[in-house]
Amino acid sequence: MNHWYSVFFSSLRIENWDQEYTVFQPASGKTHFLNEMGLRILLLLDQAPATLDTVCIKLAESFAVTNDDRFRQQIAVTLQRYEALGLIVNTRNAPL
Amino acid sequence: MSDKKMQGQPDQDPINKPAHGATQPIRRQLLKGTITIPVIMTLHSGAALARTSNLVGRTENPGDAKIEEGRYACAYDAVEDSSGKYDLGDSPQLELVESPLDCIGDPDDPEKPGGGILISVSAYNSLQGRSFFTD
């Protein structure tokens, strides 16, 4: 089963701007603007590798949202976006 | 993976960290108003933007290049691209000259071969700090 995990999380410079977050990524020189759920995904994947299902379940619990197909699709797209940015990787591409 | 990293960065607890004091401009409501889906927007590297800004336009009006009395902004080694802009390269060669003809050349004066382009005062100011001056 495919797991996601964060890479170089400790190198990120994260600032809280009243539940909005700026994340500077030194490796790319890019700055990302995240909302709380966006950052929570990175934190979850830094704590332990997780599948899409696990991420969805934890987010749904934390933010009291319905874990339906639409939500799952949104999270899947976000994970792919994070992967493209070099913030996380998938075990299918980079086995642990 | 997690424990080691978190021990090495005790201040990296952004969700519980106090927020910077900030107002709530309208443009930030995209992030605030969509808590039920993750949002990410990316600002790309400043280095890439800085490199692009070494593209300048040539000014045809010497008055636009006039920094002060008797001093005009001139750039050398400018390569014109297909859009009509001039690429000054990684280390723009700038010079303040006493006359526009000192920069672009005077066909009647062999001592003024030219070879440069006049650039506006705004372009000159934007290149300060990233240029090699031969004043």
Interface residues (C-beta under 8 A of the other chain):
Chain A: Y5 F9 S10 L12 I14 E15 N16 W17 D18 Q19 E20 Y21 S28 G29 K30 T31 H32 F33 L34 N35 E36 M37 G38 L39 R40 I41 L43 D46 Q47 A48 P49 F63 V65 F71 Q74 I75 T78 R81 Y82 L85
Chain B: M1 S2 K5 M6 G8 Q9 Q12 P14 I15 K17 P18 A19 H20 A22 Q24 R28 L31 K32 T34 I35 T36 I37 P38 V39 I40 M41 T42 L43 H44 S45 G46 A47 A48
